[in-house]
């Protein structure tokens, strides 16, 4: 019944959407044969191709692209199938999409590239693939000025942070909130990443564009862990940061005793 093949539920999801999502290749073929559209979208603009890419169904990705789907389609958040595949850590699908006109520099509504999404997933194979395709991704910034290194620091993937630094990521890059990756790690309580980045900086009192040192920033955000580094360089806790306040002054203003 061709009508049943195209009917959608209250969320705009058709049988093809669910078949692609769960990996039912033969069902996908049957539905397309009976009139389902490979380009159909749900209420959020998500296509069957987005779901197949996210969930690792390579054969379905191939079949949908061969039957009218586009590798550059975007959902309501501006995400392409490549974004979904990178976050889903599906290396073979990432490779396939890149060979079929997917845009490696495509940005979503927040300005994030597929590499921003990949570092959050933590798969070095996917990250390596993207950077080999276009090294410029290493310094791409989203709408808030976050580089992939910022996002890796935020999500706590130490192995990704190390890899990005080895491949040219800027340790002291600052976003629109004047946060370095180390400060981003502190903000999100990613202690191991925070310690590693501070050790890499070698000088913990280096100021960023806002005038805040790493210690001043940590003090303002009530983090007791930042000063406790293994074999740290000698920090200057009296070095002034934003508004000429030292880290000790900021700790006092925030009522932090420890």
Secondary structure, 3 states (H helix, E strand, C coil): CHHHHHCECCCCCEHHHHHHHHCCHHHHHHHHHCCCCCCCECCCCCEHHHHHHHCCCHHHHHHHHHCCCCCCCECCCCCEHHHHHHHCCCHHHHHHHHHCCCCCCCCCCCCCCHHHHHHHHCCHHHHHHHHHHCHHHHHCCCCCCCCHHHHHHHHCCHHHHHHHHHCCCCCCCCCCCCCCHHHHHHHCCCHHHHHHHHHHHCCCCCCCCCCCCHHHHHHHCCCCCCCCCCCCCCCCCCCCCHHHCCHHHHHHHCCCCC
